[in-house]
Amino acid sequence: MGEEKEKHRTTVTIYGQQYTIKSYESPQHVINVAEHLDQKMREYKKDNPYLDTTRLAVLTALNAVDEYLKIKDKLALYEKEQQETTDKEEQ
């Protein structure tokens, strides 16, 4: 049978709140993600000082998902172009 991965517990601080994250990812990866999120929240708060924490979190999530979807679309386009190039070379 396959080896079962173990979840790690990592405590991080995001926008002044501590969270314990259980993840299969390495603790350093979780820390890096949390630090990036914290940085983005602080950046958006500076630009939008009137936002409460909930609205700030939603704004940050919307921007993160927007970036993710744009990168995902670019990757799909790149992979399609690579496949078309490979197909032409094989003909």
Gaussian input, Z-matrix of N, CA and C with variables (Angstrom, degrees):
# hf/3-21g

backbone

0 1
 N
 C     1     B1
 C     2     B2     1     A1
 N     3     B3     2     A2     1     D1
 C     4     B4     3     A3     2     D2
 C     5     B5     4     A4     3     D3
 N     6     B6     5     A5     4     D4
 C     7     B7     6     A6     5     D5
 C     8     B8     7     A7     6     D6
 N     9     B9     8     A8     7     D7
 C    10    B10     9     A9     8     D8
 C    11    B11    10    A10     9     D9
 N    12    B12    11    A11    10    D10
 C    13    B13    12    A12    11    D11
 C    14    B14    13    A13    12    D12
 N    15    B15    14    A14    13    D13
 C    16    B16    15    A15    14    D14
 C    17    B17    16    A16    15    D15
 N    18    B18    17    A17    16    D16
 C    19    B19    18    A18    17    D17
 C    20    B20    19    A19    18    D18
 N    21    B21    20    A20    19    D19
 C    22    B22    21    A21    20    D20
 C    23    B23    22    A22    21    D21
 N    24    B24    23    A23    22    D22
 C    25    B25    24    A24    23    D23
 C    26    B26    25    A25    24    D24
 N    27    B27    26    A26    25    D25
 C    28    B28    27    A27    26    D26
 C    29    B29    28    A28    27    D27
 N    30    B30    29    A29    28    D28
 C    31    B31    30    A30    29    D29
 C    32    B32    31    A31    30    D30
 N    33    B33    32    A32    31    D31
 C    34    B34    33    A33    32    D32
 C    35    B35    34    A34    33    D33
 N    36    B36    35    A35    34    D34
 C    37    B37    36    A36    35    D35
 C    38    B38    37    A37    36    D36
 N    39    B39    38    A38    37    D37
 C    40    B40    39    A39    38    D38
 C    41    B41    40    A40    39    D39
 N    42    B42    41    A41    40    D40
 C    43    B43    42    A42    41    D41
 C    44    B44    43    A43    42    D42
 N    45    B45    44    A44    43    D43
 C    46    B46    45    A45    44    D44
 C    47    B47    46    A46    45    D45
 N    48    B48    47    A47    46    D46
 C    49    B49    48    A48    47    D47
 C    50    B50    49    A49    48    D48
 N    51    B51    50    A50    49    D49
 C    52    B52    51    A51    50    D50
 C    53    B53    52    A52    51    D51
 N    54    B54    53    A53    52    D52
 C    55    B55    54    A54    53    D53
 C    56    B56    55    A55    54    D54
 N    57    B57    56    A56    55    D55
 C    58    B58    57    A57    56    D56
 C    59    B59    58    A58    57    D57
 N    60    B60    59    A59    58    D58
 C    61    B61    60    A60    59    D59
 C    62    B62    61    A61    60    D60
 N    63    B63    62    A62    61    D61
 C    64    B64    63    A63    62    D62
 C    65    B65    64    A64    63    D63
 N    66    B66    65    A65    64    D64
 C    67    B67    66    A66    65    D65
 C    68    B68    67    A67    66    D66
 N    69    B69    68    A68    67    D67
 C    70    B70    69    A69    68    D68
 C    71    B71    70    A70    69    D69
 N    72    B72    71    A71    70    D70
 C    73    B73    72    A72    71    D71
 C    74    B74    73    A73    72    D72
 N    75    B75    74    A74    73    D73
 C    76    B76    75    A75    74    D74
 C    77    B77    76    A76    75    D75
 N    78    B78    77    A77    76    D76
 C    79    B79    78    A78    77    D77
 C    80    B80    79    A79    78    D78
 N    81    B81    80    A80    79    D79
 C    82    B82    81    A81    80    D80
 C    83    B83    82    A82    81    D81
 N    84    B84    83    A83    82    D82
 C    85    B85    84    A84    83    D83
 C    86    B86    85    A85    84    D84
 N    87    B87    86    A86    85    D85
 C    88    B88    87    A87    86    D86
 C    89    B89    88    A88    87    D87
 N    90    B90    89    A89    88    D88
 C    91    B91    90    A90    89    D89
 C    92    B92    91    A91    90    D90
 N    93    B93    92    A92    91    D91
 C    94    B94    93    A93    92    D92
 C    95    B95    94    A94    93    D93
 N    96    B96    95    A95    94    D94
 C    97    B97    96    A96    95    D95
 C    98    B98    97    A97    96    D96
 N    99    B99    98    A98    97    D97
 C   100   B100    99    A99    98    D98
 C   101   B101   100   A100    99    D99
 N   102   B102   101   A101   100   D100
 C   103   B103   102   A102   101   D101
 C   104   B104   103   A103   102   D102
 N   105   B105   104   A104   103   D103
 C   106   B106   105   A105   104   D104
 C   107   B107   106   A106   105   D105
 N   108   B108   107   A107   106   D106
 C   109   B109   108   A108   107   D107
 C   110   B110   109   A109   108   D108
 N   111   B111   110   A110   109   D109
 C   112   B112   111   A111   110   D110
 C   113   B113   112   A112   111   D111
 N   114   B114   113   A113   112   D112
 C   115   B115   114   A114   113   D113
 C   116   B116   115   A115   114   D114
 N   117   B117   116   A116   115   D115
 C   118   B118   117   A117   116   D116
 C   119   B119   118   A118   117   D117
 N   120   B120   119   A119   118   D118
 C   121   B121   120   A120   119   D119
 C   122   B122   121   A121   120   D120
 N   123   B123   122   A122   121   D121
 C   124   B124   123   A123   122   D122
 C   125   B125   124   A124   123   D123
 N   126   B126   125   A125   124   D124
 C   127   B127   126   A126   125   D125
 C   128   B128   127   A127   126   D126
 N   129   B129   128   A128   127   D127
 C   130   B130   129   A129   128   D128
 C   131   B131   130   A130   129   D129
 N   132   B132   131   A131   130   D130
 C   133   B133   132   A132   131   D131
 C   134   B134   133   A133   132   D132
 N   135   B135   134   A134   133   D133
 C   136   B136   135   A135   134   D134
 C   137   B137   136   A136   135   D135
 N   138   B138   137   A137   136   D136
 C   139   B139   138   A138   137   D137
 C   140   B140   139   A139   138   D138
 N   141   B141   140   A140   139   D139
 C   142   B142   141   A141   140   D140
 C   143   B143   142   A142   141   D141
 N   144   B144   143   A143   142   D142
 C   145   B145   144   A144   143   D143
 C   146   B146   145   A145   144   D144
 N   147   B147   146   A146   145   D145
 C   148   B148   147   A147   146   D146
 C   149   B149   148   A148   147   D147
 N   150   B150   149   A149   148   D148
 C   151   B151   150   A150   149   D149
 C   152   B152   151   A151   150   D150
 N   153   B153   152   A152   151   D151
 C   154   B154   153   A153   152   D152
 C   155   B155   154   A154   153   D153
 N   156   B156   155   A155   154   D154
 C   157   B157   156   A156   155   D155
 C   158   B158   157   A157   156   D156
 N   159   B159   158   A158   157   D157
 C   160   B160   159   A159   158   D158
 C   161   B161   160   A160   159   D159
 N   162   B162   161   A161   160   D160
 C   163   B163   162   A162   161   D161
 C   164   B164   163   A163   162   D162
 N   165   B165   164   A164   163   D163
 C   166   B166   165   A165   164   D164
 C   167   B167   166   A166   165   D165
 N   168   B168   167   A167   166   D166
 C   169   B169   168   A168   167   D167
 C   170   B170   169   A169   168   D168
 N   171   B171   170   A170   169   D169
 C   172   B172   171   A171   170   D170
 C   173   B173   172   A172   171   D171
 N   174   B174   173   A173   172   D172
 C   175   B175   174   A174   173   D173
 C   176   B176   175   A175   174   D174
 N   177   B177   176   A176   175   D175
 C   178   B178   177   A177   176   D176
 C   179   B179   178   A178   177   D177
 N   180   B180   179   A179   178   D178
 C   181   B181   180   A180   179   D179
 C   182   B182   181   A181   180   D180
 N   183   B183   182   A182   181   D181
 C   184   B184   183   A183   182   D182
 C   185   B185   184   A184   183   D183
 N   186   B186   185   A185   184   D184
 C   187   B187   186   A186   185   D185
 C   188   B188   187   A187   186   D186
 N   189   B189   188   A188   187   D187
 C   190   B190   189   A189   188   D188
 C   191   B191   190   A190   189   D189
 N   192   B192   191   A191   190   D190
 C   193   B193   192   A192   191   D191
 C   194   B194   193   A193   192   D192
 N   195   B195   194   A194   193   D193
 C   196   B196   195   A195   194   D194
 C   197   B197   196   A196   195   D195
 N   198   B198   197   A197   196   D196
 C   199   B199   198   A198   197   D197
 C   200   B200   199   A199   198   D198
 N   201   B201   200   A200   199   D199
 C   202   B202   201   A201   200   D200
 C   203   B203   202   A202   201   D201
 N   204   B204   203   A203   202   D202
 C   205   B205   204   A204   203   D203
 C   206   B206   205   A205   204   D204
 N   207   B207   206   A206   205   D205
 C   208   B208   207   A207   206   D206
 C   209   B209   208   A208   207   D207
 N   210   B210   209   A209   208   D208
 C   211   B211   210   A210   209   D209
 C   212   B212   211   A211   210   D210
 N   213   B213   212   A212   211   D211
 C   214   B214   213   A213   212   D212
 C   215   B215   214   A214   213   D213
 N   216   B216   215   A215   214   D214
 C   217   B217   216   A216   215   D215
 C   218   B218   217   A217   216   D216
 N   219   B219   218   A218   217   D217
 C   220   B220   219   A219   218   D218
 C   221   B221   220   A220   219   D219
 N   222   B222   221   A221   220   D220
 C   223   B223   222   A222   221   D221
 C   224   B224   223   A223   222   D222
 N   225   B225   224   A224   223   D223
 C   226   B226   225   A225   224   D224
 C   227   B227   226   A226   225   D225
 N   228   B228   227   A227   226   D226
 C   229   B229   228   A228   227   D227
 C   230   B230   229   A229   228   D228
 N   231   B231   230   A230   229   D229
 C   232   B232   231   A231   230   D230
 C   233   B233   232   A232   231   D231
 N   234   B234   233   A233   232   D232
 C   235   B235   234   A234   233   D233
 C   236   B236   235   A235   234   D234
 N   237   B237   236   A236   235   D235
 C   238   B238   237   A237   236   D236
 C   239   B239   238   A238   237   D237
 N   240   B240   239   A239   238   D238
 C   241   B241   240   A240   239   D239
 C   242   B242   241   A241   240   D240
 N   243   B243   242   A242   241   D241
 C   244   B244   243   A243   242   D242
 C   245   B245   244   A244   243   D243
 N   246   B246   245   A245   244   D244
 C   247   B247   246   A246   245   D245
 C   248   B248   247   A247   246   D246
 N   249   B249   248   A248   247   D247
 C   250   B250   249   A249   248   D248
 C   251   B251   250   A250   249   D249
 N   252   B252   251   A251   250   D250
 C   253   B253   252   A252   251   D251
 C   254   B254   253   A253   252   D252
 N   255   B255   254   A254   253   D253
 C   256   B256   255   A255   254   D254
 C   257   B257   256   A256   255   D255
 N   258   B258   257   A257   256   D256
 C   259   B259   258   A258   257   D257
 C   260   B260   259   A259   258   D258
 N   261   B261   260   A260   259   D259
 C   262   B262   261   A261   260   D260
 C   263   B263   262   A262   261   D261
 N   264   B264   263   A263   262   D262
 C   265   B265   264   A264   263   D263
 C   266   B266   265   A265   264   D264
 N   267   B267   266   A266   265   D265
 C   268   B268   267   A267   266   D266
 C   269   B269   268   A268   267   D267
 N   270   B270   269   A269   268   D268
 C   271   B271   270   A270   269   D269
 C   272   B272   271   A271   270   D270

   B1=1.4561
   B2=1.5196
   B3=1.3144
   B4=1.4511
   B5=1.5133
   B6=1.2906
   B7=1.4595
   B8=1.5221
   B9=1.3225
   B10=1.4588
   B11=1.5251
   B12=1.3228
   B13=1.4625
   B14=1.5123
   B15=1.2966
   B16=1.4581
   B17=1.5220
   B18=1.3197
   B19=1.4576
   B20=1.5222
   B21=1.3215
   B22=1.4605
   B23=1.5209
   B24=1.3093
   B25=1.4676
   B26=1.5191
   B27=1.3117
   B28=1.4645
   B29=1.5165
   B30=1.3268
   B31=1.4570
   B32=1.5220
   B33=1.3245
   B34=1.4665
   B35=1.5249
   B36=1.3191
   B37=1.4525
   B38=1.5171
   B39=1.3349
   B40=1.4586
   B41=1.5153
   B42=1.2999
   B43=1.4571
   B44=1.5343
   B45=1.3388
   B46=1.4583
   B47=1.5189
   B48=1.3205
   B49=1.4647
   B50=1.5247
   B51=1.3300
   B52=1.4597
   B53=1.5190
   B54=1.3208
   B55=1.4648
   B56=1.5228
   B57=1.3167
   B58=1.4581
   B59=1.5200
   B60=1.3137
   B61=1.4600
   B62=1.5255
   B63=1.3158
   B64=1.4637
   B65=1.5189
   B66=1.3332
   B67=1.4546
   B68=1.5256
   B69=1.3276
   B70=1.4569
   B71=1.5343
   B72=1.3263
   B73=1.4588
   B74=1.5290
   B75=1.3114
   B76=1.4676
   B77=1.5263
   B78=1.3190
   B79=1.4614
   B80=1.5298
   B81=1.3306
   B82=1.4662
   B83=1.5181
   B84=1.3142
   B85=1.4661
   B86=1.5336
   B87=1.3299
   B88=1.4676
   B89=1.5232
   B90=1.3174
   B91=1.4688
   B92=1.5230
   B93=1.3270
   B94=1.4693
   B95=1.5301
   B96=1.3239
   B97=1.4643
   B98=1.5263
   B99=1.3309
   B100=1.4664
   B101=1.5204
   B102=1.3258
   B103=1.4665
   B104=1.5209
   B105=1.3214
   B106=1.4665
   B107=1.5282
   B108=1.3289
   B109=1.4570
   B110=1.5282
   B111=1.3197
   B112=1.4590
   B113=1.5311
   B114=1.3233
   B115=1.4668
   B116=1.5284
   B117=1.3396
   B118=1.4593
   B119=1.5235
   B120=1.3271
   B121=1.4671
   B122=1.5254
   B123=1.3168
   B124=1.4721
   B125=1.5345
   B126=1.3186
   B127=1.4676
   B128=1.5333
   B129=1.3358
   B130=1.4645
   B131=1.5261
   B132=1.3307
   B133=1.4700
   B134=1.5262
   B135=1.3226
   B136=1.4622
   B137=1.5222
   B138=1.3108
   B139=1.4678
   B140=1.5295
   B141=1.3378
   B142=1.4642
   B143=1.5330
   B144=1.3170
   B145=1.4712
   B146=1.5207
   B147=1.3120
   B148=1.4573
   B149=1.5346
   B150=1.3221
   B151=1.4621
   B152=1.5238
   B153=1.3411
   B154=1.4631
   B155=1.5335
   B156=1.3117
   B157=1.4635
   B158=1.5263
   B159=1.3204
   B160=1.4637
   B161=1.5219
   B162=1.3217
   B163=1.4741
   B164=1.5311
   B165=1.3065
   B166=1.4649
   B167=1.5240
   B168=1.3329
   B169=1.4623
   B170=1.5291
   B171=1.3338
   B172=1.4696
   B173=1.5263
   B174=1.3204
   B175=1.4635
   B176=1.5289
   B177=1.3188
   B178=1.4632
   B179=1.5312
   B180=1.3271
   B181=1.4621
   B182=1.5297
   B183=1.3277
   B184=1.4689
   B185=1.5236
   B186=1.3201
   B187=1.4622
   B188=1.5230
   B189=1.3268
   B190=1.4662
   B191=1.5300
   B192=1.3284
   B193=1.4602
   B194=1.5284
   B195=1.3259
   B196=1.4612
   B197=1.5338
   B198=1.3252
   B199=1.4718
   B200=1.5255
   B201=1.3330
   B202=1.4637
   B203=1.5256
   B204=1.3389
   B205=1.4573
   B206=1.5262
   B207=1.3268
   B208=1.4706
   B209=1.5260
   B210=1.3193
   B211=1.4701
   B212=1.5274
   B213=1.3188
   B214=1.4709
   B215=1.5239
   B216=1.3496
   B217=1.4672
   B218=1.5244
   B219=1.3288
   B220=1.4720
   B221=1.5202
   B222=1.3337
   B223=1.4559
   B224=1.5251
   B225=1.3234
   B226=1.4623
   B227=1.5263
   B228=1.3218
   B229=1.4617
   B230=1.5261
   B231=1.3149
   B232=1.4659
   B233=1.5272
   B234=1.3440
   B235=1.4673
   B236=1.5255
   B237=1.3324
   B238=1.4638
   B239=1.5277
   B240=1.3330
   B241=1.4652
   B242=1.5279
   B243=1.3293
   B244=1.4700
   B245=1.5204
   B246=1.3410
   B247=1.4656
   B248=1.5253
   B249=1.3325
   B250=1.4672
   B251=1.5152
   B252=1.3171
   B253=1.4664
   B254=1.5237
   B255=1.3219
   B256=1.4625
   B257=1.5243
   B258=1.3368
   B259=1.4651
   B260=1.5232
   B261=1.3324
   B262=1.4723
   B263=1.5294
   B264=1.3340
   B265=1.4666
   B266=1.5237
   B267=1.3313
   B268=1.4676
   B269=1.5199
   B270=1.3329
   B271=1.4763
   B272=1.4852
   A1=110.12
   A2=116.74
   A3=122.03
   A4=112.22
   A5=114.45
   A6=120.96
   A7=109.63
   A8=116.43
   A9=120.71
   A10=109.55
   A11=115.89
   A12=120.24
   A13=109.93
   A14=114.85
   A15=120.87
   A16=110.22
   A17=115.45
   A18=119.73
   A19=109.33
   A20=115.02
   A21=121.84
   A22=108.70
   A23=116.32
   A24=121.91
   A25=107.03
   A26=115.67
   A27=121.17
   A28=108.04
   A29=116.19
   A30=120.72
   A31=108.71
   A32=115.36
   A33=121.43
   A34=108.65
   A35=115.27
   A36=121.00
   A37=108.30
   A38=115.30
   A39=121.66
   A40=107.63
   A41=115.57
   A42=123.18
   A43=111.45
   A44=113.86
   A45=121.03
   A46=115.66
   A47=117.53
   A48=121.41
   A49=110.08
   A50=116.54
   A51=120.13
   A52=110.32
   A53=114.95
   A54=122.39
   A55=108.13
   A56=116.18
   A57=120.93
   A58=106.51
   A59=115.10
   A60=122.36
   A61=108.66
   A62=116.22
   A63=121.52
   A64=107.18
   A65=116.19
   A66=119.58
   A67=110.50
   A68=115.75
   A69=120.95
   A70=110.73
   A71=116.65
   A72=120.88
   A73=109.85
   A74=115.57
   A75=119.42
   A76=109.88
   A77=117.41
   A78=119.86
   A79=112.26
   A80=117.70
   A81=119.67
   A82=111.50
   A83=116.97
   A84=120.22
   A85=110.37
   A86=116.08
   A87=120.62
   A88=110.17
   A89=117.18
   A90=121.50
   A91=110.35
   A92=116.85
   A93=120.37
   A94=111.52
   A95=116.76
   A96=120.96
   A97=109.97
   A98=116.38
   A99=121.03
   A100=111.50
   A101=117.25
   A102=120.17
   A103=111.09
   A104=116.57
   A105=120.19
   A106=110.23
   A107=116.25
   A108=120.85
   A109=111.17
   A110=116.71
   A111=121.49
   A112=110.59
   A113=116.17
   A114=121.23
   A115=111.13
   A116=116.49
   A117=120.39
   A118=111.32
   A119=117.10
   A120=120.01
   A121=110.37
   A122=116.85
   A123=120.52
   A124=111.15
   A125=116.02
   A126=121.26
   A127=110.27
   A128=116.59
   A129=120.18
   A130=111.42
   A131=117.37
   A132=120.56
   A133=110.12
   A134=115.86
   A135=120.00
   A136=110.96
   A137=116.50
   A138=121.72
   A139=112.67
   A140=117.18
   A141=122.47
   A142=109.50
   A143=118.15
   A144=120.41
   A145=114.65
   A146=117.99
   A147=122.03
   A148=113.09
   A149=118.93
   A150=121.56
   A151=111.79
   A152=115.39
   A153=118.60
   A154=107.66
   A155=116.51
   A156=121.09
   A157=112.41
   A158=117.67
   A159=120.11
   A160=111.01
   A161=116.38
   A162=119.67
   A163=110.44
   A164=117.00
   A165=121.23
   A166=110.10
   A167=117.12
   A168=121.06
   A169=110.88
   A170=116.72
   A171=120.34
   A172=110.17
   A173=118.15
   A174=121.84
   A175=110.50
   A176=116.45
   A177=120.97
   A178=110.39
   A179=116.94
   A180=120.75
   A181=110.90
   A182=117.28
   A183=120.52
   A184=111.20
   A185=116.33
   A186=119.50
   A187=111.79
   A188=117.41
   A189=121.06
   A190=110.77
   A191=116.87
   A192=120.29
   A193=110.47
   A194=117.39
   A195=121.42
   A196=110.20
   A197=116.85
   A198=120.76
   A199=110.61
   A200=115.91
   A201=120.88
   A202=111.41
   A203=117.48
   A204=120.79
   A205=111.73
   A206=117.15
   A207=119.67
   A208=110.75
   A209=117.01
   A210=121.00
   A211=110.01
   A212=116.46
   A213=121.39
   A214=110.18
   A215=117.28
   A216=121.22
   A217=111.21
   A218=116.60
   A219=120.08
   A220=111.10
   A221=116.59
   A222=120.50
   A223=110.84
   A224=117.21
   A225=120.97
   A226=110.55
   A227=116.60
   A228=120.77
   A229=110.86
   A230=116.48
   A231=121.57
   A232=110.22
   A233=116.36
   A234=119.98
   A235=111.20
   A236=117.10
   A237=120.87
   A238=110.14
   A239=116.91
   A240=120.89
   A241=110.84
   A242=116.46
   A243=120.24
   A244=110.56
   A245=116.39
   A246=120.64
   A247=110.36
   A248=117.28
   A249=120.67
   A250=110.65
   A251=117.54
   A252=121.37
   A253=110.53
   A254=117.11
   A255=121.81
   A256=110.68
   A257=116.50
   A258=120.71
   A259=111.28
   A260=117.89
   A261=121.86
   A262=109.96
   A263=116.77
   A264=120.83
   A265=111.48
   A266=116.08
   A267=120.12
   A268=112.31
   A269=118.12
   A270=120.80
   A271=112.56
   D1=157.65
   D2=-179.52
   D3=-71.45
   D4=154.82
   D5=179.27
   D6=-75.27
   D7=132.36
   D8=-179.37
   D9=-87.03
   D10=129.04
   D11=178.77
   D12=-75.48
   D13=146.75
   D14=179.70
   D15=-99.59
   D16=138.38
   D17=176.06
   D18=-80.46
   D19=142.28
   D20=177.01
   D21=-103.92
   D22=147.21
   D23=172.88
   D24=-103.55
   D25=127.47
   D26=179.48
   D27=-133.69
   D28=128.86
   D29=177.49
   D30=-96.37
   D31=127.74
   D32=-179.19
   D33=-129.83
   D34=162.02
   D35=174.87
   D36=-117.70
   D37=124.54
   D38=179.19
   D39=-126.18
   D40=117.46
   D41=178.36
   D42=51.57
   D43=44.93
   D44=174.86
   D45=82.82
   D46=-0.48
   D47=179.97
   D48=-113.40
   D49=136.54
   D50=177.63
   D51=-88.16
   D52=140.23
   D53=177.45
   D54=-134.96
   D55=139.64
   D56=171.86
   D57=-102.83
   D58=119.15
   D59=-175.34
   D60=-105.91
   D61=128.01
   D62=172.94
   D63=-101.53
   D64=123.81
   D65=-174.67
   D66=-153.73
   D67=152.88
   D68=172.53
   D69=-77.29
   D70=-15.78
   D71=179.08
   D72=-71.91
   D73=161.28
   D74=179.67
   D75=-67.00
   D76=151.19
   D77=176.66
   D78=-55.01
   D79=-38.30
   D80=-179.60
   D81=-64.59
   D82=-37.10
   D83=177.46
   D84=-63.25
   D85=-45.29
   D86=179.53
   D87=-61.81
   D88=-41.73
   D89=177.53
   D90=-61.72
   D91=-44.20
   D92=179.54
   D93=-61.86
   D94=-42.29
   D95=178.76
   D96=-63.05
   D97=-46.43
   D98=-179.38
   D99=-63.16
   D100=-41.36
   D101=178.50
   D102=-63.97
   D103=-39.84
   D104=178.67
   D105=-64.67
   D106=-44.22
   D107=178.51
   D108=-61.96
   D109=-45.25
   D110=179.01
   D111=-59.66
   D112=-44.45
   D113=179.25
   D114=-61.11
   D115=-44.24
   D116=-179.82
   D117=-65.05
   D118=-42.30
   D119=179.28
   D120=-61.21
   D121=-43.13
   D122=179.81
   D123=-66.30
   D124=-36.83
   D125=177.73
   D126=-63.52
   D127=-47.62
   D128=-179.43
   D129=-68.02
   D130=-33.74
   D131=178.83
   D132=-65.39
   D133=-38.39
   D134=178.48
   D135=-61.72
   D136=-38.27
   D137=179.29
   D138=-80.56
   D139=-21.27
   D140=-176.53
   D141=-135.51
   D142=69.55
   D143=-172.84
   D144=-64.99
   D145=-17.04
   D146=-178.75
   D147=-79.51
   D148=-12.63
   D149=-175.42
   D150=-73.42
   D151=135.07
   D152=172.04
   D153=-79.40
   D154=171.73
   D155=-173.20
   D156=-61.18
   D157=-39.53
   D158=-179.63
   D159=-63.90
   D160=-47.75
   D161=179.75
   D162=-66.23
   D163=-36.06
   D164=177.02
   D165=-62.67
   D166=-43.11
   D167=179.20
   D168=-63.77
   D169=-41.17
   D170=179.24
   D171=-66.42
   D172=-43.59
   D173=177.54
   D174=-59.38
   D175=-44.05
   D176=179.46
   D177=-64.16
   D178=-43.19
   D179=178.61
   D180=-62.88
   D181=-43.47
   D182=179.06
   D183=-59.98
   D184=-43.69
   D185=178.97
   D186=-66.98
   D187=-38.00
   D188=178.95
   D189=-65.55
   D190=-43.58
   D191=179.28
   D192=-67.36
   D193=-37.40
   D194=176.11
   D195=-59.29
   D196=-47.96
   D197=178.33
   D198=-61.18
   D199=-44.55
   D200=-179.37
   D201=-59.48
   D202=-47.87
   D203=-178.05
   D204=-65.18
   D205=-37.55
   D206=177.53
   D207=-65.07
   D208=-42.34
   D209=179.01
   D210=-66.47
   D211=-41.15
   D212=178.88
   D213=-60.71
   D214=-43.39
   D215=178.34
   D216=-63.87
   D217=-41.86
   D218=178.64
   D219=-63.68
   D220=-40.28
   D221=178.84
   D222=-65.14
   D223=-42.59
   D224=178.69
   D225=-61.51
   D226=-42.81
   D227=178.33
   D228=-63.48
   D229=-43.91
   D230=178.57
   D231=-60.78
   D232=-46.13
   D233=-179.54
   D234=-63.60
   D235=-38.27
   D236=177.73
   D237=-63.78
   D238=-44.42
   D239=179.03
   D240=-63.29
   D241=-40.06
   D242=178.44
   D243=-63.83
   D244=-42.02
   D245=-179.98
   D246=-65.37
   D247=-40.81
   D248=178.45
   D249=-64.19
   D250=-39.43
   D251=177.35
   D252=-63.94
   D253=-44.02
   D254=178.76
   D255=-62.97
   D256=-42.53
   D257=179.43
   D258=-62.50
   D259=-40.75
   D260=-179.87
   D261=-66.46
   D262=-39.01
   D263=-178.85
   D264=-67.65
   D265=-29.53
   D266=-178.67
   D267=-80.32
   D268=-13.90
   D269=-177.90
   D270=-81.64

